[in-house]
């Protein structure tokens, strides 16, 4: 899963990026409204965290332009304390949730998880496919109750497939959603991650759909 962080306070932006990276997200950061608008229009994100008070272009305008342009990723806005009309304006502009500064990082992470889950139509924090269970809160993956160890990128691939378990996921979509923009992207590595996951997961759980991509075979 890939998250766009827009925050002009550099220290907070770095703290957000670090916490999200530790929680296994690919993270892109923008520090002003113009860069934010461009990143959101051109990249594929599973969620965006948008500070409303930004230089060059304010957050409400960024959000309105994304929505007008058909960008529908979940957006969590960051608002100043006691500024209730800013929350109303943000939600009316298309925000899905808000947090008031200062906030606890754990709460932000929980809200981001929930937004991504709901965008995929999942109500529960644990995603299951056959004997495989992925707990989005802890990042723990079990097969028939036994924990398995995954690298950060293997986890990102499985997490994305689990969130889209009723769909065929293309290799290019996986590349877009497991790497930040400035990461040295190589679509061949996706095949490597899939091959490694197949060794750790039940046989045939990850199906290859020829010419289209991958799909999880979940027996209900
Ligand atoms: Ca700000």
Boltz pocket constraint, residues with backbone or C-beta under 6 A from the ligand:
constraints:
  - pocket:
      binder: B
      contacts: [[A, 7], [A, 8], [A, 9], [A, 51], [A, 52], [A, 53], [A, 54]]
      max_distance: 6.0
